[in-house]
Amino acid sequence: MLKQGLQQKLLQKLSPQQIQLIKLLQVPTDALEERIKEELETNPALEEGEQEEENSEEEITSITDEDSPEEKDEVETPAEEEPAKEEKEEKEEEEESAAESDDSEDDDDFLGSDNNELTDYMDEDEVAEYKMRDENYPEQEDKRVLPVPVSRSFHEYLEEQLGMEELDDRLHQLGEYVIGSMDEDGYLRRPLDAMVDDLAFSQNISCTEGDLNEVLKIIQKFDPPGTGARDLKECLLLQLERDEEHPQIQQLCIKIVSEYFDEFVKKHYEKLQKQLEIDDELFKQVITHITHLNPKPGSAFTGSAEFEKIIIPDFHIFNNDSKLELSLNQMNVPDLRVSQHFKEMIRDYQKGAKKDKAQKEAVMFIKQKIDSAKWFIDAIRQRQQTLLLTMEAIMQHQHEFFLTGDETRLKPMILKDIAEMTGLDISTVSRVANSKYVQTEFGTFKLKFFFAESLSTDSGEEVSTREVKKILTDLIAVESKRRPLSDQKLTELLKEKGYNIARRTVAKYREQLEIPVARLRKEL
């Protein structure tokens, strides 16, 4: 059964400007330049350049006020309405003196109720300069272009070596397919039977596993040694077979990898030495030789994988006589302004005698683009104010660390702490801290590095978990490599220092630090 009813709802929606600001907050400095270029390409009303002194608002308003209302209301009239138009013009000429003081109600709906609506788009002084300059460190404003290294990739290097082999077209084509199937570490992870099926269906090439194995044997002789292996064991054996400088050590190494690989991986050295029946010195040389082999031959090639990302810090913190100074990185970020050409078009429209439908649509387009340009400039300015406000709060909270660089001086800090200090929402602080970096005299750190939960000591003092991890790292760094400290022993040592934490917590922190268990840290 249908029935009508009233329902009241209260919704909260983000405006386009707020959405734009949220997106810009997440953009790091190295991507901001591309985002600005993208906006410059899509919005013709936005251009690079510093703000310029122009006519004041009073001067512009006086120009627009000289235009009579009848000029603003004038629209092209069809031929059959010409007599009525002439009568209207005669009547308006008699009332010319009163027309200038008439209310603007008779203006076009497009122009609105206020003459100043269009003058708002011509006043450049309203758009505040968004770029924050640091007068103390002007060198940071230099426009720099980061060099991009040019090099061959790992696969290109293998294809060059393949081209030097005397192979027929079919084997050469199979070789290219095998090389293309390798990963960046230099391993062939795919089974040969699957590659045979793929060649038959996708490239219409008929071959057998024997054909692919023949080509693979050729590729496994290429540089770097170990290329084309299907697992770690085969990779190490390929490298050992090409090492003929020390025959005795070579044979022992091959025997360990081929026959006692599991014991070697698990570092059961006593059992290995007993099986090989060799003295301590020779056994140490053999193990050292194996551990110096490259488990990822592809990564050893400089052009193998993607180049390591160059970190561009978003903030700079300087220690000036124990006084911390914060600045925002503005490298390669241009000044922005509203296009003067678009403002002149607004003036021309106001001065024009005839305003037909096409002109109104054009001015509507111009207004939309000018609005978008002002919103973007304002969003850039708000982004930088929010970044500085958040980083200033982090710097004050971790003041001791920025002065000394000692990780044990880091205080417990969570997103809520910074949100309360700045008056911002927690989600806003999270967006600022995400993928942003700060450069200090002790190195470049990710902002998330400074956030850590608290941990109570025996004395009741709250310390950062980062401090506990630092002490844990120091304990492992000075341990005896012949007898590494177990998680239980590390727990006892931390308790002696006043940090009352469980063994499983120590194991969790060790895994977060990517430190292996004691058995795998053992060395001869």
Secondary structure, 3 states (H helix, E strand, C coil): CCCCCCCCCCCCCCCHHHHHHHHHHHCCHHHHHHHHHHHHHHCCCEEECCCCCCCCHHHHHHHHHCCCHHHHHCCCCCHHHHHHHHHHHHHHHHCHHHHCCCCHHHCCCCCCCCCHHHHCCCCHHHCCCCCCCCCCCHHHHCCCCCCCCCCCCHHHHHHHHHHCCCCCHHHHHHHHHHHHCCCCCCECCCCHHHHHHHHHHHCCCCCCHHHHHHHHHHHCCCCCCCCCECCHHHHHHHHHHCCCCCHHHHHHHHHHHHHCHHHHHCCCHHHHHHHHCCCHHHHHHHHHHHHCCCCCHHHHCCCCCCCCCCCCCCEEEEEECCEEEEEECCCCCCCEEECHHHHHHHHHHHHCCCCCHHHHHHHHHHHHHHHHHHHHHHHHHHHHHHHHHHHHHHHHHCHHHHHHCCHHHCCCECHHHHHHHHCCCHHHHHHHHCCCEEEECCEEEEHHHHCECEEECCCCCEEEHHHHHHHHHHHHHCCCCCCCCCHHHHHHHHHHCCCCCCHHHHHHHHHHCCCCCHHHHCCC
